[in-house]
Amino acid sequence: MNAPAQREIALPRLLHVGSGSLDRVGPLLGEHGFDLGRVLVGSGPGPSAALARRVVHSLRACGADVVHRANLCGRLDQAAAAAAYVIEAGVTTVVGVGGGRAIDPCKLAAARTGVDFVCVPTTISNDGISSPVASLVCRDGRRASHAARMPCGIVVDMEAVGRAPAATVRAGVGDLVSNLTACLDWRLAEHEGVARYDAFSAMIAESAARPALDLRELDSPQSREVVAQGLILSGLAMAAAGTSRPCSGAEHLFSHALDAKLGGRAALHGEQVALGCLIAAAAHESPLLETLEALFGRLGLPLHPQDVGLTHAQVVDAVRAAPDIRPDRWTILSRRAGEADALVARALGPDLSLVGRLAS
């Protein structure tokens, strides 16, 4: 019998985490062998545009020919347009600066054209920092995940991250600890005979998330660095697995169901995922539920639907809809979505609107 093939993981050849890193992107890329012949820098139209201009200045100071596109907002057609430009203009390196809506179109464009991609996140709200997946909105308004590649370089400016809204760091914690419920789902899916569990990738994902359980605050650079490093390692777990399974389970399907229903009114991805983690932990009947409740209470993550502007009914509907978001991905909600009312009550408390009506 032939021995199984060894896995190969293309690790980023550049990882730099520190303050003032935006102004060092040019030298860092030059030192690590990136082709600066023609560089496409993508950012959003908001605060990330000003931060991206610092990156552009740093690259031009190193002799790079740079084009800055500051209109990216997480759409699939923008990724396609960026890919076309990469081909037409002979772009040698793509740099994404900002949050996921700016980074993911760049990530997919670079993956489809085979050029190096460098991620320069200015928030740490989700694991898109290093994941091999791009989450983009299609023309019909649906959000879908597309296979991409892990970035070739990751530069995190902790000073910029520290100036981002506090809610983005809390969202990052929500996305990070979801590794723990995702791996519960993955193990159970193998037990059900519908998925192949990879202990190595799961170990990376869980090891990335567990330090976050000990966080007491998110104001210090040290705490934010724990979150940033965990999110980067989460991308490595997905790359090792060849699937988002180690970092995406029932809690993510719940969040995607909310996105499909709410569109632009949806909360931050990591905030919705945090609620989904509580529901998934309750569905698994795991002691992780109490651990997450304590963590979320300390750090100010949502514990109830109203904390992110949702009603109890919207949450229950999302739990019921979650298994249909990706029928190929078996999770605990594939078995227990029919118990949505009881699961939401256990995880997030009773329906306060109903309590109020009964009291009157």
C-alpha positions in Angstrom: 0.0 0.0 0.0 1.3 3.4 -0.9 2.0 5.8 2.0 -0.3 8.9 2.1 1.2 11.9 0.4 2.6 14.5 2.7 0.8 17.8 2.9 2.4 21.0 1.5 1.6 24.4 3.0 2.7 27.6 1.3 3.6 29.7 4.4 3.8 33.5 4.1 7.4 34.5 3.5 6.8 37.8 5.3 5.1 38.2 8.6 5.6 41.5 10.4 3.6 42.7 13.4 4.5 46.0 15.1 3.8 49.7 15.4 4.5 52.0 12.5 4.5 49.1 10.0 2.5 51.0 7.4 5.5 53.2 6.6 7.8 50.2 6.3 5.8 48.1 3.8 8.0 49.1 0.9 11.3 48.1 2.5 9.8 45.0 4.1 8.6 43.8 0.7 11.9 44.6 -0.9 13.8 42.7 1.8 11.6 39.6 1.3 11.9 39.3 -2.4 8.6 40.7 -3.6 8.6 42.1 -7.2 7.9 45.8 -6.9 7.9 46.4 -10.7 4.3 47.4 -10.7 2.2 47.2 -7.5 -1.6 47.4 -7.2 -2.7 48.8 -3.8 -6.4 48.3 -2.9 -8.3 49.9 -0.1 -11.7 51.0 0.9 -13.0 54.5 0.3 -13.2 55.4 4.0 -10.5 55.5 6.7 -8.4 52.8 5.1 -7.8 55.0 2.1 -5.6 57.4 4.1 -3.8 54.6 5.7 -3.2 53.0 2.3 -1.7 56.3 1.0 1.1 55.8 3.6 1.7 52.3 2.1 1.7 53.8 -1.4 4.3 56.4 -0.3 6.5 53.8 1.3 6.4 51.7 -1.9 7.1 54.6 -4.2 10.1 55.6 -2.0 11.5 52.1 -2.8 11.1 52.8 -6.6 7.8 50.9 -7.1 5.3 51.9 -9.8 2.1 52.0 -7.8 -1.6 52.2 -8.7 -4.0 52.9 -5.8 -7.6 51.8 -6.1 -9.6 53.2 -3.1 -13.1 52.1 -4.0 -13.2 48.5 -2.8 -16.2 47.4 -0.8 -16.2 43.6 -0.8 -17.9 42.9 -4.2 -17.2 40.0 -6.5 -17.3 42.2 -9.6 -14.5 44.4 -8.0 -12.3 41.3 -7.6 -12.9 40.4 -11.3 -12.1 44.0 -12.4 -8.9 44.0 -10.3 -7.9 40.6 -11.8 -8.4 42.0 -15.3 -6.3 45.0 -14.4 -3.5 42.8 -13.0 -3.4 41.0 -16.3 -3.7 44.1 -18.6 -1.2 46.2 -16.7 1.3 43.5 -15.8 1.0 44.0 -12.1 3.6 42.0 -10.2 2.3 42.3 -6.6 -1.1 43.1 -5.1 -1.4 44.7 -1.7 -4.7 44.9 0.2 -5.0 47.6 3.0 -7.9 47.8 5.3 -10.6 45.5 6.6 -12.1 42.5 4.9 -14.1 44.4 2.4 -10.9 45.9 0.9 -8.7 42.9 1.4 -10.9 40.1 0.0 -11.3 41.5 -3.6 -7.5 41.9 -3.7 -6.9 38.4 -2.3 -9.1 36.8 -4.9 -7.7 38.8 -7.8 -4.2 37.8 -6.9 -5.1 34.2 -6.5 -6.8 34.0 -9.9 -3.9 35.7 -11.7 -1.1 34.0 -9.8 0.7 37.1 -8.5 1.9 37.6 -4.9 -0.6 39.0 -2.5 0.3 41.0 0.6 -2.3 41.6 3.3 -2.0 44.8 5.4 -5.0 44.8 7.8 -5.9 47.9 9.7 -8.5 46.1 11.8 -8.5 42.7 13.4 -12.2 41.9 13.2 -12.0 38.5 11.5 -9.6 35.8 10.3 -9.5 37.0 6.7 -6.1 38.4 7.7 -4.5 35.2 6.6 -7.2 32.9 5.4 -7.1 31.3 1.9 -10.8 32.3 1.5 -12.4 35.5 0.1 -15.9 36.4 1.2 -17.5 38.6 -1.4 -21.0 39.9 -2.3 -22.4 38.8 -5.7 -24.5 40.9 -8.0 -27.7 39.5 -6.5 -26.7 40.6 -3.0 -25.7 37.1 -1.8 -22.4 36.7 0.1 -20.4 33.7 -1.0 -17.0 32.3 -0.1 -14.4 31.8 -2.9 -11.2 29.7 -2.7 -8.1 31.9 -2.8 -4.7 31.5 -1.3 -3.0 32.3 2.0 -1.3 35.7 1.6 2.4 35.6 0.6 3.0 38.5 3.1 1.2 39.8 6.2 2.1 43.2 7.7 0.1 44.3 10.8 0.5 47.8 12.1 -0.6 47.5 15.7 -0.8 51.3 16.0 -3.4 51.4 13.2 -5.3 48.4 14.7 -5.4 50.2 18.0 -7.0 53.2 16.4 -9.8 51.2 14.9 -13.2 51.1 16.6 -13.2 49.0 19.7 -16.1 46.9 18.3 -13.8 45.6 15.5 -11.4 44.1 18.1 -14.3 42.5 20.0 -15.5 41.1 16.7 -12.1 39.6 16.1 -12.4 37.8 19.4 -15.7 36.4 18.4 -14.4 35.1 15.1 -11.3 33.7 16.8 -13.0 31.7 19.6 -15.4 30.3 16.9 -12.6 27.9 16.1 -13.5 26.0 19.3 -17.2 25.4 18.3 -16.2 24.8 14.7 -13.8 21.9 15.7 -16.6 20.4 17.9 -18.7 20.3 14.7 -15.9 18.9 12.6 -15.3 16.0 15.0 -19.0 15.3 15.2 -19.3 15.4 11.4 -16.6 12.7 11.1 -18.5 10.6 13.7 -21.6 11.0 11.5 -19.5 9.8 8.5 -20.0 13.0 6.5 -16.6 14.6 6.8 -12.9 13.7 7.4 -11.5 15.3 10.5 -7.9 16.5 10.5 -6.4 16.5 14.0 -3.4 18.5 12.9 -5.3 21.4 11.4 -7.8 21.3 14.4 -4.9 21.5 16.8 -3.6 24.7 15.1 -7.1 26.2 15.2 -7.8 25.4 18.8 -4.3 26.5 19.9 -4.9 29.8 18.1 -8.1 30.4 20.0 -7.4 29.2 23.5 -5.2 32.2 24.6 -8.1 34.5 23.9 -10.2 32.7 26.6 -7.8 34.2 29.2 -8.2 37.8 28.0 -9.3 40.3 30.7 -9.4 43.4 28.5 -8.8 44.5 24.9 -7.3 48.0 25.5 -3.7 47.0 25.7 -1.4 46.4 22.8 -0.5 43.0 24.3 -4.2 41.9 24.3 -4.7 43.1 20.7 -1.6 41.2 19.7 -3.0 38.0 21.2 -6.1 38.5 18.9 -4.0 39.3 15.9 -1.7 36.4 16.2 -4.6 34.0 16.8 -6.4 35.2 13.7 -3.2 34.8 11.7 -2.8 31.2 13.0 -6.4 30.5 12.1 -5.6 31.2 8.4 -2.7 28.7 8.7 -5.2 26.1 10.1 -7.4 26.5 7.1 -4.5 26.4 4.7 -3.3 23.2 6.3 -6.7 21.6 6.2 -7.5 22.7 2.6 -10.9 23.7 4.0 -12.4 26.4 6.3 -13.7 23.6 8.5 -11.3 24.2 11.5 -12.6 27.8 11.8 -16.1 27.7 10.4 -19.0 25.6 11.7 -22.6 26.2 12.8 -21.8 29.6 14.3 -20.7 30.8 10.8 -23.7 29.3 9.0 -25.9 31.2 11.6 -24.1 34.4 10.8 -24.4 33.9 7.0 -28.1 33.2 7.5 -28.4 36.6 9.3 -26.4 38.3 6.4 -28.8 36.8 3.9 -31.8 38.1 5.8 -30.5 41.5 6.9 -28.2 42.6 4.1 -26.6 45.9 4.9 -28.3 46.0 8.3 -26.3 43.0 9.5 -23.9 43.5 12.5 -20.2 42.9 12.3 -19.4 39.4 11.2 -17.5 38.6 14.4 -20.3 39.9 16.6 -22.9 37.7 14.9 -20.5 34.7 15.0 -20.1 35.3 18.8 -23.8 34.8 19.3 -23.6 31.8 17.0 -20.8 30.4 19.2 -23.1 30.5 22.2 -25.9 28.8 20.3 -23.5 26.1 18.9 -22.0 25.4 22.4 -25.5 25.1 23.8 -26.5 22.7 21.0 -23.4 20.6 21.7 -24.3 20.7 25.4 -20.6 21.7 26.0 -19.2 23.4 29.1 -17.6 25.8 26.6 -20.9 27.7 26.8 -20.2 28.9 30.4 -16.6 29.7 29.5 -17.7 31.9 26.5 -20.4 33.6 28.5 -17.8 34.7 31.1 -15.4 35.8 28.4 -18.0 37.8 26.5 -19.2 39.4 29.7 -15.7 40.6 30.5 -14.9 41.9 27.1 -18.3 43.4 26.1 -19.1 40.9 23.3 -22.8 40.3 22.7 -24.7 37.9 25.0 -28.2 38.7 23.8 -29.9 39.4 20.5 -30.6 43.0 21.4 -26.9 43.6 22.0 -26.5 43.7 18.2 -29.9 45.1 17.3 -31.6 41.7 16.7 -34.9 40.3 17.9 -35.3 36.9 19.4 -37.4 35.9 16.4 -34.7 36.9 13.9 -32.1 34.8 15.8 -34.5 31.8 15.9 -35.2 32.1 12.2 -31.4 32.3 11.5 -30.8 29.1 13.5 -33.5 27.3 11.5 -32.1 28.6 8.2 -28.4 27.9 9.0 -28.2 24.2 7.7 -29.5 25.3 4.3 -26.8 27.9 3.8 -24.3 25.1 3.1 -26.1 21.8 2.9 -22.8 20.1 2.3 -21.4 21.3 5.6 -22.7 19.1 8.4 -22.9 20.8 11.8 -24.7 20.3 15.1 -27.5 22.4 13.7 -28.0 19.9 10.9 -29.3 17.7 13.7 -30.9 20.3 16.1 -32.1 23.3 14.1 -35.6 22.1 14.7 -35.0 22.9 18.4 -34.2 26.5 17.6 -36.5 28.1 20.2 -35.1 26.0 23.1 -31.5 26.4 21.9 -31.7 30.2 21.6 -33.4 30.4 25.0 -30.7 28.3 26.7 -27.8 30.2 25.0 -29.1 33.8 24.9 -31.9 33.9 27.4 -35.7 34.1 27.0 -37.6 36.2 24.5 -37.7 39.5 26.4 -40.6 40.8 24.2 -42.7 37.8 25.2 -41.7 38.2 28.9 -42.8 41.9 28.7 -46.2 41.0 27.2 -46.8 38.3 29.8 -45.9 40.7 32.6 -48.4 43.3 31.4 
